[in-house]
Amino acid sequence: MKACQIDSDCILIQPDCSDCEFDSINKNYLDKFLENKETYCNENKPKVMCNSVFNGEIKCIENKCILE
């Protein structure tokens, strides 16, 4: 899900149900990720909600999506 060739292959996601964290995956996997996240979050309701702002860059480094 994190494999990439160029920076534009990657997309920012919030993997945590309470949206307190950030990660990056290949955008081709976004639909599957969101489907899994919705199912997981419906079964594991968040106890805390966050209002986070991402202040970095999404990069493809050594064929892997990362956040800098």
N, C-alpha and C positions, 0 to 999 in steps of 0.2 A: 504493500500500500504506500510505501514511502519512496519507491524507486522512481527515478527521474532522469531526464537527459538535459533539460534546460530549466531555468528558474520558473518560467511560465507554466511548466508542468505541475507546479506545486500550488496548493491552496491552503489558506489559514482555516483551522477548525478549532472548536472548543470541545474537547473530548469529555469534559466533566459535565454532569447533569446540572450542576449549579453554576456552570460557565465561569469558573474561577481560574481556569488554566487555558493555555493555548498550545497548539501543536500544528504540524503541517503534514499533509498527505498529498499523494498524486490526485489531481482533480478528477481523474477517471474513476476513482473509488468513492467520490463524494456521495452519490446516491445510496450506495450500499452502506457507507458509514452512517449517514443520517437515519436510515431505516433501522440499523442496529442500535443506534443511540436512542431513538424514540422508544423502541421496545424495552431497552434497559432502563431508561428513565421512568417509564410508566410503571415498571416493576420495583424501582428503587427511587422513590420520590426524594428529591433533594431537601435537606434540612435547612440549608442556607443558600441565599441567592447573592451573587456578587455582581458588581458593575465594573468589569475590568476593561481596560483600554490597552491594546497592543501597540507598543512603541518600537518595534524592531523591523527586521526585513525577513522575507521568506526567500530562501536560497536553495538551489540544487548544488550540493557539494559532494563530490565523489559518488555521484549517482544516487544521492539520498536527499530527500526533502528535510531541511532543518530550519530552525529559527535562529537568527543572529540578533 
